[in-house]
């Protein structure tokens, strides 16, 4: 799911469209850091 969230556009059924699951890079990295901190 994380891979899907890093791309602003996706191909679904052969059609290029906006990705409703896209997360801007800064927000995504902040979330990853938060996950890492929870595991410590």
Secondary structure, 3 states (H helix, E strand, C coil): CHHHHCCCEEEECCEEEECCCCCCHHHHHHHHHHHHHHHC
